Amino acid sequence: MLPSPLPRRILMLLGFSAGGALCACTGASTADQTPTSISVRELNIVDEHGQARIRIAAPMPDPKGLKRAVTAYGIQFMNASGEEVGGLGMLDEVGINGLCFDSEEGYEAMCMGLIKGKPNITFRHDWKERIIIGVEDGVASVVLHDADGKPHLKLEVDKDGATRVEGVTPASVSR
């Protein structure tokens, strides 16, 4: 013999009533339970193998095998081995905010950012600065360095349009 549908309906009604009462007591519906903010010190985005590839942290940990000179806050980009390959960082102690990409050796090979509020783009090779482009006190400049990191050529245009070229030596004439 089949059970009467009446007790089943009563149980369903009681279940719905209890659920409604629970929501009424908490003052929230499921749509209202989405958090408006989350506060964490570190958030890791992992790849399909579980390796962290993007890390948002305050402060950021040091790259593998290296020690940061100052505390950094921001976003780390990591390769499949978990080694830092770049990042978007804020270095409050020295007034630098920038986006950098690292060489395989671990140095910042290319950086674009603000140094104490002034725009700057720097290219490095073998841990040494090779090209610096920036604007400081209204003067736009490009500075080229040799392989030892010593500046050799500086091109400038000031805010009034005056140009300067420093460090140019004429090419030797071969006979």
C-alpha positions in Angstrom: 0.0 0.0 0.0 1.3 3.5 -0.9 1.7 6.1 1.8 -0.8 8.9 1.8 0.5 12.1 0.0 -0.8 14.2 2.9 2.1 13.4 5.4 4.7 14.0 2.6 3.1 17.5 1.9 3.2 18.3 5.6 6.9 17.4 5.8 7.7 19.5 2.8 5.8 22.4 4.2 7.6 22.1 7.5 10.9 21.9 5.7 10.3 25.1 3.7 9.1 26.8 6.8 12.2 25.9 8.8 14.4 27.0 5.9 12.6 30.3 5.7 12.8 30.8 9.4 16.5 30.2 9.4 17.0 32.8 6.7 14.8 35.2 8.6 16.8 34.7 11.8 20.2 35.3 10.1 18.8 38.2 8.1 20.5 37.0 5.0 19.5 35.3 1.8 22.0 33.3 -0.3 22.4 36.3 -2.7 23.4 38.5 0.3 26.1 36.0 1.4 28.7 37.1 -1.2 31.5 38.9 0.6 32.2 42.4 -0.5 35.9 42.1 0.5 38.4 39.5 1.5 41.5 40.4 3.6 44.5 38.1 3.3 48.3 38.6 3.4 48.9 36.3 0.5 46.9 34.8 -2.4 48.5 32.2 -4.7 47.1 31.4 -8.2 48.2 27.9 -9.1 48.5 26.2 -12.5 47.1 22.8 -13.3 50.0 21.1 -11.5 49.4 23.0 -8.2 52.5 25.3 -8.8 52.0 28.9 -7.7 52.3 31.0 -10.9 50.9 34.3 -9.7 51.2 35.5 -6.1 49.6 38.6 -4.6 51.2 39.4 -1.3 51.9 42.1 1.3 54.8 41.6 1.8 56.1 39.5 -1.0 58.4 36.6 -0.2 62.0 36.7 -1.5 62.6 35.0 -4.8 64.2 31.5 -4.5 67.8 31.8 -3.7 67.8 35.6 -3.4 67.2 38.2 -0.7 65.3 41.4 -1.5 67.2 44.6 -0.5 63.9 46.2 0.7 60.4 44.9 1.5 58.2 44.6 -1.6 54.4 44.6 -1.8 52.5 43.5 -5.0 52.2 40.7 -7.5 54.9 38.1 -8.3 55.0 36.2 -11.6 56.6 32.8 -11.4 57.6 30.1 -14.0 56.7 26.5 -13.9 59.5 25.8 -11.4 58.2 28.4 -9.0 61.1 30.9 -9.6 60.2 34.6 -9.9 60.3 35.9 -13.4 58.8 39.3 -12.8 56.3 41.3 -10.9 54.4 44.5 -10.1 55.9 45.8 -7.0 55.7 48.7 -4.6 58.9 49.4 -2.6 57.7 52.0 -0.1 61.1 52.3 1.6 62.8 53.6 -1.6 59.9 55.2 -3.3 59.6 52.9 -6.3 56.5 51.5 -7.9 57.2 49.4 -11.0 56.6 46.5 -13.3 59.7 44.4 -13.9 60.6 41.2 -15.8 63.6 39.2 -14.6 66.4 37.5 -16.5 67.1 33.8 -16.1 69.9 34.8 -13.7 67.4 36.6 -11.4 68.1 40.2 -12.0 65.6 42.8 -13.1 66.3 42.9 -16.9 63.5 45.3 -17.8 61.6 47.7 -15.5 59.1 50.4 -16.1 57.8 52.5 -13.2 58.0 55.5 -11.1 61.0 56.3 -9.0 60.0 58.9 -6.4 57.2 59.9 -8.7 59.3 60.3 -11.8 58.8 57.9 -14.8 61.6 55.6 -15.7 62.3 52.6 -18.0 65.5 50.7 -17.4 67.1 47.8 -19.3 69.9 45.7 -17.7 72.2 43.0 -19.0 74.6 40.9 -16.8 73.3 42.7 -13.7 74.3 46.1 -15.1 72.3 49.1 -16.4 72.5 49.5 -20.2 69.7 51.8 -21.2 67.8 54.3 -19.0 64.9 56.4 -20.3 63.2 58.8 -18.0 61.9 62.3 -17.2 63.2 64.2 -14.3 62.5 67.9 -13.5 60.9 68.3 -16.9 64.0 66.9 -18.7 63.4 63.8 -20.9 66.6 61.7 -21.3 68.0 58.6 -22.8 71.3 57.3 -21.3 73.3 54.5 -22.9 75.8 52.5 -20.8 78.7 50.2 -21.8 78.9 46.6 -20.8 80.5 47.6 -17.4 77.5 49.9 -16.7 79.3 53.2 -17.2 77.3 55.9 -19.0 78.7 56.8 -22.4 75.9 58.7 -24.2 73.2 61.0 -22.8 70.5 62.6 -24.9 68.3 65.2 -23.3 65.4 67.5 -24.2 64.4 70.0 -21.5 60.9 71.4 -20.9 61.7 74.4 -23.2 62.8 72.2 -26.1 66.5 72.7 -25.7 68.5 69.6 -26.6 71.8 68.3 -25.3 74.0 65.4 -26.3 76.8 64.4 -23.9 79.6 61.9 -24.2 79.7 61.7 -28.0 83.1 61.0 -29.3 83.7 61.1 -33.0 84.5 57.7 -34.7 88.1 57.3 -35.5 88.9 57.7 -39.2 90.7 54.7 -40.5 93.2 55.2 -43.3 
